[in-house]
């Protein structure tokens, strides 16, 4: 299905994917380097409870943005606001249900801070909210790794085989990995495929990890469930501190998952989201 298109700030045209389902609207926000359609398996599991929409935030997926655009995360929040306004789901005082993973979790926090009352209830899997002096996130290391990322493959199947042969993607459920790869690459004139979010762009997004949201997390008023994996990395370490300062937050632990949890166990993630948003 073709995406819906909504105008955001900075001449960005946001691609929003209608993932179907019945029930109140739910906005699903992806992690750095991914795109909205990675949520397809989760949306399928939620189809009897929510109508799911997933934007491609600027720099990612099919969203169109001007060359040289600063990819600061405030712009990701602006894209979420454009999505809510474009869909017409933010009218009235009820607010919108949102779920986010990693950068997507931070983006929904920033959107609520920009427009208090936007979010009705929220769910966030290891949202990237870090203090500006935190040394455990490894942002420069992640950016360096992204810049070394292979961008082009001979075919989608070649990319799938490569990604699925090593962690963390080898830990993902096959249909979730396929959703990422099939919709995360575009075909070139010579029939090879290349990442829609190339490593250079992903690196720039990583370099904006310190968004200022951590210092303002106590302003985030909506009920929210913060989920932490058991991989021991910085996002899991920070989850309790993030939740502790939020007035209406609880922490849920998924010890057997990693930061790639939404792609590892989409059904469990869907049930967690539904429980948090009820």
C-alpha positions as CSV (number, residue, x, y, z in Angstrom):
1,X,0.0,0.0,0.0
2,X,1.3,3.5,-0.9
3,X,2.1,5.7,2.0
4,X,0.2,8.7,3.1
5,X,2.1,12.0,2.8
6,X,2.1,14.9,5.2
7,X,4.2,18.1,5.3
8,X,6.5,18.6,8.2
9,X,9.0,21.4,9.1
10,X,12.1,22.1,7.1
11,X,10.5,21.1,3.7
12,X,10.2,17.5,4.9
13,X,7.4,15.3,3.4
14,X,6.7,12.5,5.8
15,X,5.7,9.1,4.5
16,X,3.2,7.5,6.9
17,X,2.3,3.8,6.5
18,X,-1.2,2.6,7.4
19,X,-0.6,-0.8,8.9
20,X,-4.2,-1.6,9.3
21,X,-6.2,-2.9,12.3
22,X,-9.4,-2.1,14.1
23,X,-9.7,0.2,17.1
24,X,-8.3,3.5,18.3
25,X,-5.3,4.9,16.4
26,X,-1.8,4.0,17.5
27,X,1.3,5.7,16.2
28,X,4.4,3.5,16.1
29,X,7.8,5.2,16.1
30,X,10.9,3.4,14.7
31,X,14.5,3.3,15.9
32,X,17.6,4.9,14.2
33,X,18.4,3.4,10.9
34,X,15.0,1.7,10.4
35,X,11.6,2.8,9.0
36,X,8.0,2.6,9.9
37,X,7.3,-0.7,8.3
38,X,9.5,-2.7,10.6
39,X,6.4,-2.6,12.9
40,X,4.4,-4.7,10.5
41,X,4.6,-7.9,12.6
42,X,3.7,-6.0,15.7
43,X,0.8,-4.2,14.0
44,X,-0.5,-7.6,12.7
45,X,-0.5,-8.8,16.3
46,X,-2.4,-5.7,17.4
47,X,-4.8,-5.7,14.5
48,X,-7.8,-6.6,16.7
49,X,-7.1,-3.9,19.2
50,X,-5.6,-0.8,17.3
51,X,-5.4,0.9,14.0
52,X,-1.7,1.2,13.5
53,X,0.2,4.0,11.7
54,X,3.9,4.2,11.3
55,X,5.8,7.2,10.0
56,X,9.2,7.1,8.4
57,X,11.0,9.8,10.4
58,X,13.3,12.2,8.5
59,X,16.4,10.6,7.1
60,X,14.7,7.2,7.0
61,X,12.5,5.1,4.7
62,X,10.5,6.8,2.0
63,X,10.3,10.3,3.7
64,X,11.6,13.0,1.5
65,X,13.9,15.7,2.9
66,X,16.3,18.3,1.5
67,X,20.0,17.5,1.0
68,X,22.1,18.6,3.9
69,X,19.2,18.8,6.4
70,X,20.3,18.8,10.1
71,X,18.9,15.6,11.5
72,X,18.5,16.7,15.1
73,X,15.9,14.8,16.9
74,X,13.6,17.8,17.4
75,X,12.9,17.3,13.7
76,X,11.8,13.7,14.4
77,X,9.3,15.1,16.9
78,X,8.1,17.6,14.3
79,X,7.5,14.7,11.9
80,X,5.4,12.9,14.6
81,X,3.4,16.1,15.1
82,X,2.9,16.3,11.3
83,X,1.7,12.7,11.4
84,X,-0.8,13.3,14.1
85,X,-2.1,16.5,12.4
86,X,-2.2,14.9,9.0
87,X,-4.2,11.9,10.2
88,X,-6.5,14.1,12.2
89,X,-6.2,11.9,15.2
90,X,-5.0,14.5,17.7
91,X,-8.3,16.4,17.9
92,X,-9.9,17.0,21.3
93,X,-8.5,16.5,24.8
94,X,-8.1,12.7,24.7
95,X,-4.6,12.7,23.2
96,X,-3.0,10.0,21.0
97,X,-1.6,6.6,21.9
98,X,2.0,6.2,20.9
99,X,4.7,3.5,21.1
100,X,8.3,4.0,20.3
101,X,11.6,2.1,20.1
102,X,15.0,3.6,20.9
103,X,15.1,7.0,19.0
104,X,11.4,6.6,18.4
105,X,10.8,6.5,22.1
106,X,12.7,9.7,22.6
107,X,10.9,11.3,19.6
108,X,7.5,10.7,21.2
109,X,8.7,12.3,24.4
110,X,10.0,15.3,22.5
111,X,6.7,15.6,20.6
112,X,4.8,15.6,23.9
113,X,7.2,18.2,25.4
114,X,6.6,20.4,22.3
115,X,2.8,20.0,22.5
116,X,1.7,19.1,26.1
117,X,-1.4,16.9,26.0
118,X,-0.5,15.3,22.7
119,X,0.0,11.8,24.1
120,X,-2.7,10.0,25.9
121,X,-0.7,6.9,27.0
122,X,2.7,5.7,25.8
123,X,5.0,2.7,25.6
124,X,8.7,3.0,24.9
125,X,11.3,0.2,24.4
126,X,14.6,1.5,25.7
127,X,14.1,5.2,24.7
128,X,17.3,7.0,24.0
129,X,17.2,9.7,26.7
130,X,20.7,10.3,28.0
131,X,22.2,13.2,30.0
132,X,24.6,15.3,28.0
133,X,27.6,14.1,30.2
134,X,26.7,10.4,30.0
135,X,29.6,8.4,28.6
136,X,28.0,5.0,28.3
137,X,25.9,5.5,25.1
138,X,28.9,5.2,22.7
139,X,27.3,7.6,20.2
140,X,30.6,8.3,18.4
141,X,31.3,4.5,18.3
142,X,27.8,3.8,16.9
143,X,28.3,6.6,14.3
144,X,31.7,5.3,13.3
145,X,30.2,1.8,12.9
146,X,27.3,3.2,10.8
147,X,29.7,5.0,8.4
148,X,31.4,1.7,7.8
149,X,28.1,0.0,7.0
150,X,27.7,-1.8,3.7
151,X,25.0,0.1,1.8
152,X,24.6,-1.9,-1.4
153,X,23.8,-5.5,-2.1
154,X,23.3,-7.5,-5.3
155,X,19.6,-8.2,-4.4
156,X,17.1,-8.2,-1.5
157,X,17.7,-11.9,-1.0
158,X,21.5,-11.2,-0.8
159,X,20.9,-8.5,1.8
160,X,18.6,-10.8,3.8
161,X,21.2,-13.6,3.8
162,X,23.9,-11.2,4.9
163,X,21.9,-9.6,7.7
164,X,20.5,-12.8,9.0
165,X,23.9,-14.5,9.3
166,X,25.1,-12.5,12.3
167,X,23.9,-10.8,15.4
168,X,21.9,-8.7,16.2
169,X,19.8,-9.4,13.1
170,X,20.3,-13.1,13.4
171,X,18.3,-12.9,16.6
172,X,15.3,-11.3,14.9
173,X,12.1,-13.2,13.9
174,X,12.4,-14.0,10.2
175,X,9.3,-12.0,9.2
176,X,10.4,-9.0,11.2
177,X,13.8,-9.1,9.5
178,X,12.2,-9.4,6.1
179,X,10.0,-6.3,6.8
180,X,13.1,-4.3,7.6
181,X,15.1,-5.4,4.6
182,X,12.4,-5.5,1.9
183,X,11.2,-2.0,2.8
184,X,14.6,-0.6,3.9
185,X,16.3,-0.9,0.5
186,X,15.5,0.6,-2.9
187,X,16.4,-0.9,-6.2
188,X,18.9,0.9,-8.4
189,X,19.1,1.1,-12.2
190,X,21.6,-1.8,-12.3
191,X,19.1,-4.0,-10.3
192,X,21.3,-3.9,-7.2
193,X,19.7,-2.6,-4.0
194,X,20.8,0.1,-1.6
195,X,19.8,1.3,1.9
196,X,17.2,4.0,2.0
197,X,18.9,5.2,5.2
198,X,22.6,4.9,4.2
199,X,25.3,4.6,6.8
200,X,26.3,8.2,6.6
201,X,22.8,9.4,7.4
202,X,22.4,6.9,10.2
203,X,25.7,8.1,11.7
204,X,24.5,11.7,11.7
205,X,21.3,10.6,13.5
206,X,23.4,8.8,16.1
207,X,25.5,11.9,16.6
208,X,22.3,13.8,17.7
209,X,21.5,11.3,20.5
210,X,21.8,13.9,23.2
211,X,18.5,15.7,22.5
212,X,18.0,17.4,25.9
213,X,15.0,15.2,26.6
214,X,16.7,13.5,29.6
215,X,16.9,16.8,31.5
216,X,13.2,17.5,30.8
217,X,11.9,14.0,31.4
218,X,10.1,15.1,34.6
219,X,7.8,17.2,32.3
220,X,6.5,14.1,30.6
221,X,3.1,13.7,32.2
222,X,1.3,10.9,30.3
223,X,1.2,7.4,31.7
224,X,4.1,5.5,30.1
225,X,5.6,2.1,30.3
226,X,9.4,2.0,29.8
227,X,10.7,-1.4,28.7
228,X,14.3,-2.5,29.4
229,X,15.9,-5.5,27.8
230,X,18.4,-7.7,29.6
231,X,21.4,-7.1,27.3
232,X,23.1,-4.7,29.8
233,X,23.9,-2.0,27.3
234,X,23.4,1.7,27.9
235,X,19.8,1.9,26.9
236,X,18.8,-0.9,29.3
237,X,20.9,0.6,32.1
238,X,19.3,4.0,31.7
239,X,15.6,2.8,31.6
240,X,15.1,2.9,35.4
241,X,16.5,6.4,35.8
242,X,14.4,7.7,32.9
243,X,11.2,6.2,34.4
244,X,12.0,7.3,38.0
245,X,11.8,11.0,37.0
246,X,8.6,10.7,35.0
247,X,5.5,11.3,37.1
248,X,3.5,8.4,35.7
249,X,6.0,5.9,34.5
250,X,6.6,2.2,35.2
251,X,9.4,-0.1,34.2
252,X,8.9,-3.4,32.5
253,X,11.8,-5.8,32.2
254,X,12.3,-8.2,29.3
255,X,15.5,-9.9,30.4
256,X,15.7,-12.4,27.5
257,X,15.6,-9.7,24.8
258,X,18.2,-7.3,23.5
259,X,17.8,-3.7,22.2
260,X,16.4,-5.3,19.1
261,X,13.5,-6.7,21.1
262,X,10.7,-5.4,18.8
263,X,12.1,-7.4,16.0
264,X,12.9,-10.5,18.2
265,X,9.5,-11.1,19.6
266,X,6.8,-9.0,17.9
267,X,3.9,-10.9,19.5
268,X,5.2,-10.3,23.1
269,X,5.9,-6.7,22.2
270,X,2.4,-6.2,20.9
271,X,0.9,-7.6,24.1
272,X,3.1,-5.3,26.2
273,X,2.0,-2.3,24.2
274,X,-1.6,-3.2,24.5
275,X,-1.4,-3.7,28.2
276,X,0.4,-0.3,28.6
277,X,-2.1,1.6,26.5
278,X,-5.3,0.2,28.0
